[in-house]
Amino acid sequence: MEHVEPSQRTLVASELLMKSLKSLLETDTRRSVFWQFRRKDTEFCAYLRRLLNSPVFTFLMICSISLNAILLAVETDYRLRLSSSTFFVLTDALILSIYTSEFLLKLYVDPIAYWKDGYNVLDAVILLIAFILYASSSGAALHFHSWEIAKGLQALRILKLIKYSNGMRIFTKALGQMVKTVMHVLILLFLLMFIFAILGHGLYGDPETGDTENWGNMEAAFFTLFSLVTVDGWTDLQQKLENHGFTNSHAFTIVFILLGFFVFFNMFIGVVIIKMQDSTQKYERECKAVKKAAIWAKKQAILKKQQEEVKKLTQQQKTIQYKAFSELVDNFKKTLCHSDLIIVEDFCVSIPFIDLYLTALDLQDDTVDRLQDLYCEILDTLSMILQDMKGKSLPLPEKIQK
């Protein structure tokens, strides 16, 4: 090992000290920079968060979305739309302002966490599309077809209901989880259809003698196979093949229906059902966990309240002189109410234990009754023996004589 002089050691130590001081200064600078941008309206944000999570606000948003859906359906009547155009414009602006207020409030409460929720991102996209359509509605109204497309895109606002419905949220979550598995099934189905499309085109797509309408090219063959997969009008397709003289086409049709419909199509449905069940069970477990947490928090609050009340009572008992213990108990009973909550977690006061305990008492009483009957029988037997001994003038035992 090389020898290090004391001066070099001092230099290395000073360099390390300077680096540590620089890192500390940089950390303090960063903290001071972020500290300048800290929120100073925490109470107001907490109030807005409670307002956004309140049932009243949720009910208001559901009513607004439902009203928007009803107005979009009513607005499809061309005559009513022309006669009440001002009303529809005002209601549309009002509903759009409600959506905008919700977006701004949520963004103000937590601007970073807002974008982490997929449903909030969906709301933002829907609101952006609504603003684009609302801004370009005057120009789009000149072309009827473009205006109809714009009104159709406004129906996307109804998707905001997904966030306020637990059932729809479970369904959309299950759809998102099963996309990968379903894609694998669809790819396999596409490969199967591709193979049978080429085979069907080669067998039945002859331009002169074949069924060119259904098997003349790949596009027609794919559409025909899709009809066979859904088992929609497959008998008509088979009849056309027979009319063209392909009497041996039954095997082709039956094999494809067995593979496409009974295997892959039902596999697709099975995947959807399994994912829905998994999502539903997961949601139920989450609900149970939330319920247990709420019950536990309530129990803790009750216990804390009872402990505080007991402490107050004990302090009062220490300051008051009682002549007897019964007087202390009577005074304590006056503080009790019928509405007081009691947490029962002891095994001895649980319903199963009480049931077992009462059953054991019944068995014990039955055993005591049997023992008493046996004791009476023994006494009767002994008395009969004594009478027989007296009648035969036999000497009695010493214990009985005494």
C-alpha positions as CSV (number, residue, x, y, z in Angstrom):
1,M,0.0,0.0,0.0
2,E,1.2,3.5,-0.8
3,H,2.0,5.8,2.1
4,V,-0.3,8.9,2.3
5,E,1.2,12.0,3.8
6,P,-0.8,14.0,6.4
7,S,-1.0,17.0,4.1
8,Q,-2.7,14.8,1.4
9,R,-5.1,13.4,4.0
10,T,-6.0,16.9,5.1
11,L,-6.6,17.9,1.4
12,V,-8.8,14.9,0.7
13,A,-10.8,15.5,3.9
14,S,-11.3,19.2,3.0
15,E,-12.5,18.2,-0.5
16,L,-15.0,15.8,0.9
17,L,-16.2,18.4,3.4
18,M,-16.6,20.9,0.6
19,K,-18.6,18.4,-1.5
20,S,-20.9,17.6,1.4
21,L,-21.4,21.3,2.1
22,K,-22.3,21.9,-1.6
23,S,-24.8,19.1,-1.6
24,L,-26.4,20.4,1.6
25,L,-26.6,23.9,0.1
26,E,-28.2,22.6,-3.1
27,T,-30.7,20.6,-1.0
28,D,-31.6,23.6,1.1
29,T,-31.9,25.7,-2.1
30,R,-34.3,23.2,-3.7
31,R,-36.3,23.0,-0.5
32,S,-36.5,26.7,-0.3
33,V,-37.6,27.0,-3.9
34,F,-40.3,24.4,-3.5
35,W,-41.3,25.9,-0.1
36,Q,-42.0,29.2,-1.9
37,F,-44.6,27.5,-4.1
38,R,-46.4,25.6,-1.3
39,R,-50.1,25.9,-0.9
40,K,-51.4,28.4,1.6
41,D,-55.1,27.7,1.1
42,T,-55.2,24.2,2.6
43,E,-58.4,24.8,4.5
44,F,-60.2,26.1,1.4
45,C,-58.9,23.1,-0.6
46,A,-60.1,20.7,2.1
47,Y,-63.5,22.4,1.9
48,L,-63.7,22.0,-1.9
49,R,-62.6,18.4,-1.6
50,R,-65.4,17.7,0.8
51,L,-67.8,19.5,-1.5
52,L,-66.7,17.5,-4.6
53,N,-67.1,14.2,-2.7
54,S,-70.4,15.1,-1.2
55,P,-73.5,13.2,-2.3
56,V,-75.3,16.5,-3.2
57,F,-72.6,17.4,-5.7
58,T,-72.7,13.8,-7.2
59,F,-76.4,14.0,-7.5
60,L,-76.2,17.4,-9.2
61,M,-73.7,16.0,-11.8
62,I,-75.7,12.9,-12.5
63,C,-78.8,15.1,-13.0
64,S,-76.9,17.4,-15.4
65,I,-75.6,14.5,-17.4
66,S,-79.0,12.9,-17.6
67,L,-80.6,16.2,-18.6
68,N,-77.9,16.6,-21.3
69,A,-78.7,13.1,-22.6
70,I,-82.5,13.8,-22.7
71,L,-81.9,17.1,-24.5
72,L,-79.7,15.5,-27.1
73,A,-82.4,12.9,-27.8
74,V,-85.1,15.5,-28.0
75,E,-83.0,17.7,-30.3
76,T,-83.0,14.9,-32.9
77,D,-86.5,16.1,-33.9
78,Y,-85.8,18.5,-36.8
79,R,-88.9,20.7,-36.4
80,L,-88.5,21.0,-32.6
81,R,-84.9,21.9,-33.0
82,L,-85.7,24.8,-35.4
83,S,-88.6,26.1,-33.3
84,S,-86.7,26.0,-30.0
85,S,-83.1,26.6,-31.1
86,T,-82.6,29.4,-28.6
87,F,-83.6,27.1,-25.7
88,F,-81.3,24.3,-26.8
89,V,-78.4,26.7,-27.2
90,L,-78.9,28.2,-23.7
91,T,-79.3,24.7,-22.1
92,D,-76.2,23.5,-23.9
93,A,-74.2,26.5,-22.7
94,L,-75.5,25.9,-19.1
95,I,-74.5,22.3,-19.0
96,L,-71.2,23.0,-20.6
97,S,-70.5,25.6,-17.9
98,I,-71.4,23.0,-15.2
99,Y,-68.9,20.6,-16.7
100,T,-66.3,23.3,-16.9
101,S,-66.8,24.3,-13.2
102,E,-66.4,20.7,-12.1
103,F,-63.2,20.5,-14.1
104,L,-61.7,23.7,-12.8
105,L,-62.6,22.9,-9.2
106,K,-61.0,19.4,-9.3
107,L,-58.0,20.8,-11.1
108,Y,-57.7,23.6,-8.4
109,V,-57.9,21.1,-5.5
110,D,-55.1,18.8,-6.7
111,P,-53.6,19.8,-10.1
112,I,-51.1,16.9,-10.1
113,A,-53.2,14.0,-8.8
114,Y,-56.1,15.0,-11.1
115,W,-54.2,13.7,-14.2
116,K,-53.3,10.4,-12.6
117,D,-56.9,9.2,-12.6
118,G,-58.0,7.8,-16.0
119,Y,-61.6,8.9,-15.5
120,N,-60.5,12.5,-15.0
121,V,-58.5,12.3,-18.2
122,L,-61.6,11.0,-20.0
123,D,-63.6,14.0,-18.6
124,A,-60.9,16.4,-19.8
125,V,-61.0,14.9,-23.3
126,I,-64.8,15.0,-23.4
127,L,-64.7,18.6,-22.2
128,L,-62.1,19.5,-24.9
129,I,-64.2,18.0,-27.6
130,A,-67.3,19.7,-26.4
131,F,-65.5,23.1,-26.5
132,I,-64.2,22.5,-30.0
133,L,-67.7,21.5,-31.2
134,Y,-69.3,24.5,-29.4
135,A,-66.8,26.9,-30.9
136,S,-67.2,25.6,-34.4
137,S,-71.0,25.1,-34.2
138,S,-71.7,28.3,-36.1
139,G,-69.6,27.2,-39.1
140,A,-70.7,23.6,-38.9
141,A,-74.3,24.6,-39.0
142,L,-73.9,25.7,-42.7
143,H,-73.4,22.1,-43.7
144,F,-76.1,19.8,-42.4
145,H,-74.0,16.6,-42.5
146,S,-71.1,18.2,-40.6
147,W,-73.5,19.6,-38.1
148,E,-75.1,16.2,-37.5
149,I,-71.6,14.7,-37.0
150,A,-70.9,17.4,-34.4
151,K,-74.1,16.8,-32.6
152,G,-73.3,13.1,-32.6
153,L,-69.9,13.7,-31.0
154,Q,-71.6,15.7,-28.3
155,A,-73.2,12.5,-27.1
156,L,-69.7,11.6,-25.7
157,R,-70.6,13.8,-22.7
158,I,-72.8,10.9,-21.5
159,L,-69.7,8.9,-20.8
160,K,-69.1,11.1,-17.8
161,L,-71.7,8.9,-16.0
162,I,-69.1,6.1,-15.8
163,K,-67.2,8.0,-13.1
164,Y,-70.4,8.2,-10.9
165,S,-71.5,4.6,-11.3
166,N,-69.7,1.8,-9.6
167,G,-71.2,-0.8,-11.9
168,M,-70.0,0.9,-15.0
169,R,-66.6,1.5,-13.5
170,I,-66.3,-2.2,-12.8
171,F,-67.3,-3.1,-16.3
172,T,-64.9,-0.6,-17.9
173,K,-62.1,-1.8,-15.7
174,A,-62.8,-5.4,-16.7
175,L,-62.8,-4.4,-20.3
176,G,-59.4,-2.8,-19.9
177,Q,-58.0,-5.9,-18.1
178,M,-59.3,-8.3,-20.7
179,V,-58.0,-6.5,-23.8
180,K,-54.8,-8.4,-23.9
181,T,-56.4,-11.8,-23.6
182,V,-59.2,-10.9,-26.0
183,M,-56.6,-9.8,-28.5
184,H,-54.9,-13.2,-28.4
185,V,-58.3,-14.9,-29.1
186,L,-59.1,-12.5,-31.9
187,I,-55.7,-13.0,-33.5
188,L,-56.2,-16.8,-33.4
189,L,-59.7,-16.3,-34.9
190,F,-58.3,-14.1,-37.6
191,L,-55.7,-16.7,-38.5
192,L,-58.4,-19.3,-38.7
193,M,-60.5,-17.1,-40.9
194,F,-57.5,-16.3,-43.1
195,I,-56.8,-20.0,-43.7
196,F,-60.4,-20.9,-44.4
197,A,-60.8,-17.8,-46.6
198,I,-57.9,-18.9,-48.8
199,L,-59.2,-22.5,-48.8
200,G,-62.8,-21.4,-49.6
201,H,-61.6,-19.1,-52.4
202,G,-59.7,-21.9,-53.9
203,L,-62.6,-24.4,-53.6
204,Y,-65.6,-22.2,-54.3
205,G,-64.4,-19.0,-55.9
206,D,-63.9,-20.1,-59.5
207,P,-65.1,-17.2,-61.8
208,E,-67.0,-19.6,-64.1
209,T,-68.5,-22.3,-61.9
210,G,-68.0,-21.0,-58.4
211,D,-69.9,-18.7,-56.0
212,T,-68.2,-15.5,-56.9
213,E,-70.6,-13.4,-54.8
214,N,-69.5,-15.0,-51.5
215,W,-66.1,-16.5,-52.4
216,G,-64.9,-14.6,-55.4
217,N,-62.2,-12.6,-53.5
218,M,-60.6,-12.3,-50.1
219,E,-62.9,-9.5,-49.0
220,A,-66.1,-11.5,-49.9
221,A,-64.6,-14.7,-48.3
222,F,-63.8,-12.9,-45.0
223,F,-67.3,-11.4,-44.9
224,T,-68.9,-14.9,-45.6
225,L,-66.7,-16.5,-42.9
226,F,-67.8,-13.7,-40.4
227,S,-71.4,-14.6,-41.1
228,L,-70.6,-18.3,-40.4
229,V,-68.8,-17.4,-37.2
230,T,-71.9,-15.5,-35.9
231,V,-74.1,-18.3,-37.3
232,D,-76.2,-15.6,-39.1
233,G,-77.7,-16.9,-42.3
234,W,-75.3,-19.8,-42.7
235,T,-78.0,-22.0,-44.1
236,D,-78.5,-19.5,-47.0
237,L,-74.8,-19.5,-47.7
238,Q,-74.7,-23.3,-47.7
239,Q,-77.7,-23.4,-50.0
240,K,-76.0,-21.1,-52.5
241,L,-73.0,-23.5,-52.6
242,E,-75.3,-26.4,-53.2
243,N,-77.0,-24.5,-56.0
244,H,-73.6,-24.1,-57.7
245,G,-73.1,-27.8,-57.5
246,F,-70.8,-28.0,-54.4
247,T,-72.7,-30.8,-52.6
248,N,-69.6,-31.8,-50.6
249,S,-69.3,-28.3,-49.0
250,H,-71.1,-29.5,-45.8
251,A,-67.8,-30.6,-44.2
252,F,-66.2,-27.3,-44.9
253,T,-69.1,-25.3,-43.3
254,I,-69.5,-27.6,-40.4
255,V,-65.8,-27.7,-39.5
256,F,-65.5,-23.9,-39.7
257,I,-68.6,-23.4,-37.5
258,L,-67.4,-25.9,-35.0
259,L,-64.0,-24.2,-34.7
260,G,-65.1,-20.6,-35.2
261,F,-68.3,-20.4,-33.3
262,F,-68.2,-23.2,-30.7
263,V,-64.5,-22.8,-29.8
264,F,-63.2,-19.3,-30.5
265,F,-66.5,-17.4,-30.2
266,N,-67.5,-19.1,-26.9
267,M,-63.9,-18.7,-25.7
268,F,-64.2,-14.9,-26.3
269,I,-67.5,-14.9,-24.3
270,G,-65.9,-17.0,-21.5
271,V,-62.9,-14.6,-21.2
272,V,-65.3,-11.7,-20.8
273,I,-67.4,-13.4,-18.2
274,I,-64.3,-14.5,-16.2
275,K,-62.8,-11.0,-16.2
276,M,-66.1,-9.6,-15.1
277,Q,-66.3,-12.0,-12.2
278,D,-62.8,-11.2,-11.1
279,S,-63.5,-7.5,-11.2
280,T,-66.7,-7.9,-9.3
281,Q,-65.1,-10.0,-6.6
282,K,-62.2,-7.5,-6.3
283,Y,-64.7,-4.7,-6.0
284,E,-66.6,-6.6,-3.3
285,R,-63.4,-7.2,-1.4
286,E,-62.5,-3.6,-1.6
287,C,-66.0,-2.6,-0.3
288,K,-65.6,-5.1,2.6
289,A,-62.2,-3.7,3.4
290,V,-63.6,-0.1,3.4
291,K,-66.5,-1.2,5.5
292,K,-64.2,-2.9,8.0
293,A,-62.0,0.1,8.2
294,A,-65.0,2.4,8.8
295,I,-66.3,0.1,11.6
296,W,-62.8,-0.1,13.2
297,A,-62.5,3.7,13.1
298,K,-66.0,4.0,14.7
299,K,-65.0,1.5,17.4
300,Q,-61.9,3.4,18.2
301,A,-63.8,6.6,18.5
302,I,-66.3,5.0,20.8
303,L,-63.5,3.5,22.9
304,K,-61.7,6.8,23.2
305,K,-64.9,8.5,24.2
306,Q,-65.7,5.8,26.8
307,Q,-62.2,6.0,28.2
308,E,-62.4,9.8,28.5
309,E,-65.8,9.5,30.3
310,V,-64.4,6.8,32.7
311,K,-61.5,9.1,33.5
312,K,-63.8,11.9,34.3
313,L,-65.9,9.6,36.5
314,T,-62.9,8.3,38.4
315,Q,-61.7,11.8,39.0
316,Q,-65.1,12.8,40.3
317,Q,-65.3,9.7,42.5
318,K,-62.0,10.6,44.1
319,T,-63.2,14.1,45.1
320,I,-66.5,12.9,46.5
321,Q,-66.8,11.0,49.8
322,Y,-69.3,8.2,49.9
323,K,-70.7,6.4,52.9
324,A,-71.1,3.0,51.2
325,F,-70.2,1.3,48.0
326,S,-73.8,1.0,47.0
327,E,-74.1,4.8,47.0
328,L,-71.1,5.0,44.6
329,V,-72.8,2.4,42.3
330,D,-76.1,4.2,42.4
331,N,-74.4,7.5,41.4
332,F,-72.6,5.7,38.6
333,K,-75.8,4.3,37.3
334,K,-77.2,7.8,36.9
335,T,-74.5,8.6,34.4
336,L,-75.5,5.7,32.1
337,C,-77.9,6.1,29.2
338,H,-79.8,3.6,27.0
339,S,-78.3,5.2,23.9
340,D,-74.7,4.5,25.0
341,L,-72.8,2.3,22.5
342,I,-71.1,-0.8,23.8
343,I,-68.3,-2.6,21.9
344,V,-68.6,-6.3,22.4
345,E,-65.4,-8.1,21.4
346,D,-64.9,-10.5,24.3
347,F,-65.4,-14.2,23.5
348,C,-67.5,-14.7,26.7
349,V,-70.2,-12.3,25.4
350,S,-70.3,-13.5,21.8
351,I,-73.5,-15.2,20.6
352,P,-71.9,-18.6,19.7
353,F,-70.3,-18.8,23.2
354,I,-73.6,-18.0,24.9
355,D,-75.3,-20.7,22.8
356,L,-72.7,-23.2,23.8
357,Y,-72.8,-22.1,27.4
358,L,-76.6,-22.5,27.6
359,T,-76.4,-25.9,26.0
360,A,-73.8,-27.0,28.5
361,L,-76.0,-25.8,31.3
362,D,-78.9,-27.8,29.9
363,L,-76.8,-30.9,29.7
364,Q,-75.5,-30.3,33.3
365,D,-79.1,-30.0,34.6
366,D,-80.0,-33.2,32.8
367,T,-77.1,-34.9,34.3
368,V,-78.0,-33.7,37.8
369,D,-81.6,-34.9,37.3
370,R,-80.4,-38.3,36.3
371,L,-78.1,-38.5,39.3
372,Q,-80.9,-37.6,41.6
373,D,-83.1,-40.3,40.1
374,L,-80.3,-42.8,40.5
375,Y,-79.8,-41.7,44.1
376,C,-83.5,-42.2,44.8
377,E,-83.4,-45.7,43.2
378,I,-80.4,-46.6,45.4
379,L,-82.3,-45.4,48.5
380,D,-85.4,-47.5,47.5
381,T,-83.2,-50.5,47.0
382,L,-81.5,-50.1,50.3
383,S,-84.8,-49.6,52.1
384,M,-86.1,-52.8,50.6
385,I,-83.0,-54.7,51.6
386,L,-83.4,-53.5,55.2
387,Q,-87.1,-54.5,55.3
388,D,-86.1,-58.0,54.0
389,M,-83.4,-58.3,56.7
390,K,-85.9,-57.3,59.4
391,G,-88.5,-59.8,58.2
392,K,-86.0,-62.6,58.2
393,S,-84.7,-61.6,61.7
394,L,-81.1,-61.2,60.4
395,P,-78.6,-59.2,62.3
396,L,-78.3,-55.7,61.0
397,P,-74.9,-54.2,60.1
398,E,-73.2,-52.3,62.9
399,K,-73.3,-49.0,61.1
400,I,-77.1,-49.3,60.7
401,Q,-77.6,-50.3,64.4
402,K,-75.7,-47.2,65.5
